[in-house]
């Protein structure tokens, strides 16, 4: 009986141990409502942050749904239509949470009782801290905090600062930076504050071209000047940094890449990540955590190097566009040197101990496998980007462009927002390749792509369609305006681009989006107009007009 007693004793001990059940698959559905056009810098960056957070979650299968409120074109009736659209679409989908990316989408959600039972994450401009209320969380940009942190960076990088120029015009009250800066500088009477007002933009740029070296500029937001001329704040900032001879700082991460030095910036990507993290915290623990960051300190190393500014600051910052170190540029050579050194070392040790040699080689192989795994992970991310980009010109490729054309057709059918498609084909390009070689042909394609990018509007989308063809999708303009734009581009390329004293020319077709269009028919009609331009002598533009023959113009 003793073996039986022992057996039951062992089984009892095993059954008494705590059992860790395998968690069931957890599915989370999150609706993201964007207030503005989904290709604006803020919206793009915010959605990238949301998707980055989604991919980092390992204990749940997170699905994101994106909807565009598009408040710039919505009135009360359209908002009601959009509200009814959401009710019908998501009545059969189990949602766990809804996220609003900005103040207009947050205000819209407040009027949606159908979502009251869900976790709601809102975002708005405010000087309040994060506000929690049951299953709701309000992210609010503490603009005072952002601006004061940026001013501290300015003072640390510019120890001889004597004057600070603040540029803002037409900004809504919640985004005005002047009151915060005036309050902050009361502690530093040796720094003079200058706030230009009632100015024309060209005149202001002229004034800022020759400032003394003890001056810095804080850029708030430029929406219009005294003449009522409207501006896109990011575009105005880029023009400002190119004109002035002193460093320019700001408070929004979407301004990076314009020549701005940086600052402590409101970061839409970080905000989007934090909002998803807040949703998951509430689902896991039944409450929100104490802190969710919406900002980070950034310094553009390239812009800082232009003014010889120190990037080693007392507070942590993220350096962007930092130049590669010599060992980064020669990593392959260093790797081979390292491998040769290891091989020689292993061979020299072979005579002393075969066992030690085998152990050393096993350790080295493990390290190389880890490095290879890391390199493959980085390469996969780069390949995802390259799949949407033409490798020669850096423009969008056909695969990336087709969904944008479909979006433009859908927007016209929904909102009657005009869009125009322009198809360009370089004239006699085959002769250039045949007579001068493909290297020269590639250089011509890159040069033409550069010109197209330099003269395009920010809302235009440019792609290399194939071979020597380029495609331009222009939002918000009609065919006649697109024709005038193409004529300007055509003349500029003909006058500035030559091969063996022969001007580079192109033939182009223009087609405006109509109600009966699909992406395929729109492209086909633009192609037909371009073909008509070729038949009419090349170096010209043709407009496709419905129910009329194509019209060729020189």
C-alpha positions in Angstrom: 0.0 0.0 0.0 2.9 2.3 0.6 3.6 3.0 -3.2 -0.1 3.9 -3.6 0.0 6.2 -0.7 3.1 7.9 -2.1 1.4 8.3 -5.5 -1.7 9.9 -4.0 0.5 12.2 -1.9 2.4 13.4 -5.1 -0.8 14.0 -7.0 -2.3 16.0 -4.1 0.7 18.2 -4.0 0.6 18.8 -7.8 -3.1 19.7 -7.6 -2.6 22.1 -4.8 -0.1 24.2 -6.8 -1.5 27.4 -8.3 -2.6 27.0 -11.9 -1.8 29.8 -14.3 -4.5 29.7 -16.9 -3.6 30.7 -20.4 -5.4 34.0 -21.0 -8.1 34.0 -23.7 -7.4 36.0 -26.8 -8.2 39.6 -26.0 -9.7 41.7 -28.8 -9.9 45.5 -28.5 -11.6 47.8 -31.0 -10.8 51.5 -31.0 -12.4 54.2 -33.1 -10.2 57.2 -33.9 -12.0 60.4 -35.1 -9.9 62.9 -36.9 -11.2 66.5 -37.0 -9.3 67.6 -40.1 -8.1 66.5 -43.5 -6.3 63.2 -43.0 -3.2 64.2 -44.9 -2.4 67.3 -42.8 0.9 67.1 -40.9 -0.8 67.0 -37.5 -3.3 64.3 -38.5 -0.7 62.2 -40.2 1.7 62.3 -37.2 -1.1 61.7 -34.7 -2.3 58.6 -36.7 1.3 57.3 -37.0 1.6 57.5 -33.2 -1.7 55.6 -32.7 -0.6 52.9 -35.1 2.9 52.7 -33.4 1.2 52.1 -30.0 -1.1 49.5 -31.6 1.9 47.5 -32.9 3.6 47.5 -29.5 0.7 45.9 -27.6 1.4 42.2 -27.1 -1.4 41.1 -24.7 -4.3 42.1 -27.0 -5.4 42.1 -30.6 -6.0 45.8 -31.2 -8.0 46.9 -34.3 -8.2 50.6 -35.2 -11.1 52.3 -37.1 -10.4 55.7 -38.5 -13.1 58.3 -39.4 -12.7 61.8 -40.7 -15.0 64.5 -39.4 -13.4 67.1 -41.7 -14.7 70.2 -39.8 -13.3 72.6 -42.4 -16.1 71.7 -44.8 -18.8 70.6 -42.3 -21.9 72.5 -41.3 -24.6 71.5 -38.8 -26.5 69.4 -41.4 -23.3 67.5 -42.5 -22.4 66.9 -38.9 -25.8 65.4 -38.3 -25.3 63.2 -41.4 -21.9 62.1 -40.1 -23.4 61.4 -36.7 -26.0 59.1 -38.2 -23.4 57.5 -40.4 -21.4 56.5 -37.3 -24.4 55.2 -35.5 -25.3 52.9 -38.4 -21.8 51.8 -39.2 -20.8 50.9 -35.7 -24.1 49.5 -34.4 -22.9 46.0 -35.4 -19.3 46.5 -34.3 -18.3 46.1 -30.6 -16.2 49.2 -29.8 -14.2 49.4 -26.6 -13.0 53.0 -26.8 -13.2 56.1 -29.0 -10.4 58.7 -29.4 -10.7 62.3 -30.5 -7.5 63.8 -31.9 -8.3 67.5 -31.3 -10.9 70.0 -29.9 -13.4 69.9 -32.8 -13.6 66.1 -32.7 -13.9 66.2 -28.9 -16.8 68.6 -29.1 -18.4 66.4 -31.7 -18.1 63.4 -29.3 -19.8 65.3 -26.5 -22.9 65.3 -28.7 -22.8 61.5 -29.4 -24.7 59.8 -26.6 -24.4 56.5 -28.3 -20.7 56.5 -27.3 -21.3 57.4 -23.6 -20.7 53.9 -22.3 -17.3 53.6 -24.0 -13.9 54.7 -22.8 -13.5 58.2 -24.3 -10.1 59.9 -24.7 -10.3 63.6 -25.7 -7.7 66.2 -26.8 -8.0 70.0 -26.6 -5.9 73.2 -26.3 -6.0 74.2 -22.6 -3.7 75.3 -19.8 -5.3 72.7 -17.5 -3.7 69.4 -16.5 -5.0 66.0 -17.5 -8.7 65.7 -16.4 -10.2 62.3 -15.5 -13.9 61.6 -15.1 -15.1 58.0 -14.8 -14.3 56.4 -18.2 -13.3 59.7 -19.8 -9.8 61.3 -20.0 -9.0 64.8 -21.4 -5.6 65.3 -22.8 -4.9 69.1 -22.7 -1.8 70.8 -24.1 -0.4 72.8 -21.2 0.8 75.6 -23.5 2.4 77.5 -20.7 4.6 74.5 -19.8 5.6 73.9 -23.4 6.5 77.6 -24.1 8.5 78.1 -20.8 10.5 74.9 -21.4 11.3 76.1 -24.9 12.3 79.5 -23.6 14.7 77.8 -21.2 16.3 75.9 -24.1 16.6 79.3 -26.0 18.4 80.9 -23.1 20.7 77.9 -22.6 21.7 77.7 -26.3 22.0 81.6 -26.6 23.7 82.8 -23.4 24.2 86.3 -24.9 20.6 86.7 -25.8 19.4 90.3 -25.6 16.3 90.4 -27.8 13.5 87.9 -28.5 11.3 88.5 -31.5 7.8 86.8 -31.4 6.1 86.1 -34.7 2.4 85.2 -34.7 -0.6 86.6 -36.5 -4.2 85.4 -36.9 -3.8 82.6 -34.4 -6.9 81.6 -32.2 -6.7 82.8 -28.6 -5.8 79.3 -27.3 -2.7 79.2 -29.5 -1.3 82.7 -28.8 2.1 82.6 -27.3 2.7 86.2 -26.5 1.1 86.4 -23.0 3.1 83.4 -21.7 6.4 84.8 -23.1 5.7 88.3 -21.6 5.1 86.7 -18.2 8.2 84.6 -18.4 10.5 87.4 -19.5 9.5 89.5 -16.5 12.1 87.5 -14.6 14.8 88.5 -17.2 14.7 92.3 -17.7 17.9 92.2 -19.7 16.0 90.4 -22.6 13.9 92.8 -24.7 10.7 91.5 -26.2 9.7 92.5 -29.7 6.3 91.5 -31.2 5.7 92.9 -34.7 2.1 93.8 -35.5 0.1 95.1 -38.4 2.7 93.9 -40.9 2.8 92.7 -44.5 4.7 89.4 -44.8 7.2 90.4 -47.4 8.2 93.6 -45.5 8.6 91.6 -42.3 10.9 89.1 -44.0 13.0 91.9 -45.2 13.3 93.3 -41.6 14.4 89.9 -40.3 17.2 89.3 -42.8 19.8 91.2 -40.9 19.3 90.8 -37.1 22.2 91.1 -34.6 23.6 87.9 -33.2 22.1 88.5 -29.8 18.6 87.9 -31.2 16.4 84.8 -31.4 12.9 84.3 -32.9 10.0 82.4 -31.3 7.5 81.4 -34.0 3.9 81.0 -32.7 1.6 80.5 -35.8 1.3 82.7 -38.9 -2.2 82.5 -40.4 -2.5 85.9 -42.2 -0.8 89.3 -42.4 -2.3 92.8 -42.4 -3.3 92.5 -46.0 -5.4 89.5 -45.2 -3.2 87.1 -47.1 -3.7 83.6 -45.8 -0.7 81.4 -44.8 -0.1 77.7 -43.9 1.8 78.1 -40.6 4.4 75.4 -41.5 5.0 76.9 -45.0 5.4 80.4 -43.5 7.9 79.1 -41.0 10.0 77.5 -43.7 10.1 80.7 -45.6 11.0 82.6 -42.4 14.0 80.3 -41.5 15.4 80.6 -45.0 15.2 84.4 -44.8 16.6 85.2 -41.3 20.1 85.0 -40.0 19.2 84.1 -36.4 17.9 80.8 -34.8 14.1 80.2 -34.9 12.3 78.2 -32.2 8.6 77.0 -32.0 6.3 74.8 -29.9 4.9 72.1 -32.3 6.6 68.9 -33.5 4.9 69.3 -36.9 7.1 72.3 -37.5 10.3 70.2 -37.5 12.1 69.9 -40.8 11.5 73.5 -41.8 14.9 74.8 -40.5 13.5 75.5 -37.0 16.0 74.7 -34.2 13.3 73.0 -32.1 12.2 73.4 -28.5 9.9 71.5 -26.1 7.3 70.6 -28.6 3.7 69.5 -28.5 4.0 66.1 -30.3 1.0 64.6 -32.0 2.7 61.3 -32.5 3.5 61.0 -28.8 0.0 62.2 -28.0 -1.5 59.4 -30.1 0.7 56.8 -28.4 -0.3 58.0 -25.0 -4.0 57.9 -25.8 -3.8 54.3 -26.9 -1.8 53.5 -23.7 -4.5 55.2 -21.6 -7.2 53.0 -23.2 -5.2 49.9 -22.5 -4.5 51.0 -18.9 -8.3 51.4 -18.3 -9.1 48.1 -19.9 -6.4 46.3 -17.9 -6.8 48.0 -14.5 -10.1 49.8 -14.5 -8.5 53.2 -14.1 -6.1 55.6 -15.9 -2.5 56.0 -14.9 -1.1 59.2 -13.4 0.8 60.6 -16.3 0.7 60.4 -20.1 3.2 62.5 -22.0 2.1 64.6 -25.0 5.3 66.5 -25.6 9.1 66.0 -26.0 12.1 68.2 -26.4 13.6 68.1 -29.9 16.7 69.8 -31.4 17.4 69.7 -35.2 21.1 69.1 -35.2 21.5 70.3 -38.8 19.7 73.6 -38.1 21.6 74.0 -34.8 24.9 73.5 -36.6 24.1 76.4 -39.0 24.2 78.8 -36.0 26.9 76.8 -34.1 24.6 76.1 -31.2 25.5 73.6 -28.5 23.2 70.6 -28.6 24.5 69.2 -25.2 21.8 70.7 -23.0 21.2 70.3 -19.2 17.7 68.7 -20.0 17.3 65.6 -22.1 16.5 66.3 -25.8 16.0 64.1 -28.8 18.5 65.0 -31.6 17.3 64.8 -35.1 19.3 64.9 -38.4 22.5 64.2 -36.4 25.4 63.6 -38.8 26.8 60.1 -38.9 30.0 59.3 -37.0 33.0 58.0 -38.8 32.5 54.5 -37.4 28.8 54.6 -38.6 29.9 55.4 -42.2 32.6 52.7 -42.1 30.7 50.0 -40.2 31.2 47.4 -42.9 35.0 47.9 -43.0 35.1 47.8 -39.2 33.0 44.6 -39.2 35.5 43.0 -41.5 38.4 44.2 -39.5 36.8 42.8 -36.4 36.2 39.4 -38.1 39.8 39.2 -39.3 41.0 40.1 -35.9 38.8 37.4 -34.3 40.0 34.9 -36.9 43.6 35.6 -36.2 43.0 35.5 -32.5 41.2 32.2 -32.7 44.0 30.7 -34.9 46.7 31.9 -32.4 44.8 30.4 -29.5 44.2 27.1 -31.4 47.7 25.9 -30.5 47.1 26.6 -26.8 43.7 25.1 -26.3 41.3 23.5 -28.8 38.5 23.6 -26.3 38.9 27.3 -25.6 38.9 28.0 -29.3 35.6 26.2 -29.8 34.0 28.1 -26.9 35.2 31.5 -28.2 33.8 30.8 -31.7 30.4 29.7 -30.2 30.2 33.0 -28.3 31.1 35.0 -31.4 28.5 33.2 -33.5 25.8 34.1 -31.0 26.7 37.7 -31.0 26.7 37.8 -34.8 23.2 36.2 -34.9 21.8 38.9 -32.6 23.4 41.6 -34.7 21.9 40.0 -37.9 18.4 39.7 -36.3 18.6 43.4 -35.3 19.7 44.4 -38.8 16.9 42.4 -40.4 14.4 44.1 -38.1 15.6 47.6 -39.2 15.7 46.5 -42.9 12.0 45.4 -42.8 11.0 48.8 -41.6 13.0 50.5 -44.4 11.5 48.1 -47.0 8.0 49.1 -46.0 8.8 52.7 -46.8 10.6 51.9 -50.0 7.6 49.9 -51.3 5.7 53.3 -51.6 8.6 55.3 -53.0 10.3 55.5 -56.4 13.9 54.7 -55.8 15.3 57.0 -58.5 13.4 60.3 -57.8 12.2 59.8 -54.3 8.7 60.6 -55.4 5.6 58.4 -54.7 5.3 55.4 -57.0 2.2 54.1 -58.8 1.3 51.8 -55.9 1.2 54.7 -53.4 -0.5 57.1 -55.8 -3.5 55.0 -56.8 -5.3 55.2 -53.4 -4.8 59.0 -53.3 -6.5 59.3 -56.7 -9.4 57.1 -55.4 -9.6 59.4 -52.4 -9.8 62.5 -54.6 -12.6 61.0 -56.6 -14.5 60.0 -53.5 -14.1 63.4 -52.0 -15.6 65.1 -55.1 -18.5 62.7 -55.1 -19.2 63.4 -51.4 -18.2 67.1 -51.0 -17.8 68.3 -54.6 -14.3 69.3 -53.7 -12.5 70.0 -57.0 -9.3 68.1 -57.9 -7.4 67.9 -61.1 -5.1 65.2 -62.4 -2.0 66.2 -64.6 -0.1 63.5 -66.6 3.3 64.6 -67.9 5.5 62.7 -70.4 9.0 63.9 -71.3 9.4 64.4 -75.1 11.9 62.3 -77.0 13.2 60.8 -73.8 14.1 57.5 -75.6 16.6 59.5 -77.8 18.3 60.7 -74.7 18.7 57.2 -73.4 19.8 55.8 -76.8 22.3 58.6 -77.6 23.6 59.7 -74.2 23.1 56.6 -72.1 20.8 55.7 -69.2 22.9 57.5 -66.6 22.1 60.8 -68.4 18.5 59.8 -68.7 18.3 59.0 -65.0 19.9 62.4 -64.2 17.2 64.1 -66.3 14.4 62.3 -64.5 15.8 63.3 -61.1 16.3 66.9 -62.2 12.7 67.2 -63.5 11.4 65.6 -60.3 13.3 68.2 -58.3 11.7 71.1 -60.3 8.2 69.6 -59.9 8.7 69.4 -56.1 10.1 72.9 -55.8 7.2 74.7 -57.6 4.4 72.5 -56.2 1.9 73.5 -53.5 2.0 71.6 -50.2 -1.4 70.0 -51.0 -0.2 68.7 -54.3 0.9 65.1 -54.6 3.5 64.1 -57.2 4.4 60.6 -58.4 6.6 59.0 -61.0 4.0 57.1 -62.9 6.4 55.0 -64.9 9.3 55.5 -67.3 9.4 59.1 -68.2 5.9 59.8 -67.0 5.0 61.9 -63.9 1.6 62.3 -62.3 0.4 65.4 -60.3 -2.8 65.3 -58.2 -3.8 68.9 -57.3 -6.5 69.3 -54.6 -8.8 72.3 -54.6 -8.2 73.6 -58.1 -10.0 73.4 -61.5 -8.5 72.3 -64.9 -7.9 75.9 -66.1 -5.8 76.8 -63.0 -3.9 73.5 -63.4 -3.3 74.3 -67.0 -1.8 77.7 -66.0 0.4 76.0 -63.4 1.6 73.4 -65.9 2.4 76.1 -68.5 4.6 77.8 -65.9 6.3 74.5 -65.0 6.8 73.6 -68.7 8.4 76.9 -69.5 10.6 76.7 -66.4 11.9 73.2 -67.3 12.4 74.1 -71.0 14.4 77.2 -70.0 16.5 75.6 -67.2 16.9 72.0 -68.2 19.0 71.3 -71.3 21.0 68.3 -72.7 23.6 69.1 -75.4 22.0 72.6 -75.8 18.7 71.0 -76.4 15.9 71.9 -74.0 14.1 69.3 -72.1 10.3 69.5 -72.8 7.2 67.6 -71.9 3.7 67.0 -73.2 0.9 67.0 -70.6 -2.7 66.1 -70.3 -5.0 67.7 -67.7 -8.3 66.2 -66.5 -10.6 67.5 -63.8 -12.4 65.1 -61.5 -16.1 64.7 -62.5 -19.0 62.9 -60.8 -18.9 59.9 -63.2 -15.2 59.3 -62.8 -13.4 56.3 -61.3 -9.7 56.4 -60.7 -9.2 54.4 -63.9 -11.3 56.6 -66.1 -9.8 59.7 -64.7 -6.3 58.5 -65.5 -7.3 57.3 -68.9 -8.8 60.7 -69.9 -5.7 62.5 -68.6 -3.6 60.0 -70.7 -5.7 60.7 -73.8 -5.3 64.5 -73.3 -1.5 63.9 -73.0 -1.6 61.8 -76.2 -3.4 64.6 -78.0 -0.6 67.0 -76.9 1.9 64.6 -78.5 0.0 64.5 -81.7 -0.3 68.3 -81.9 3.5 68.8 -81.9 4.7 68.0 -78.3 5.9 70.6 -75.8 2.4 71.6 -74.9 -0.5 70.9 -72.6 -4.0 69.6 -73.5 -7.1 69.9 -71.3 -9.6 67.1 -71.5 -13.1 68.6 -71.5 -16.2 66.4 -71.2 -18.3 66.1 -74.4 -15.7 68.1 -76.3 -12.5 67.2 -78.3 -9.3 67.8 -76.3 -7.9 71.3 -76.6 -4.2 71.6 -77.3 -2.3 74.7 -76.1 1.3 75.8 -76.6 
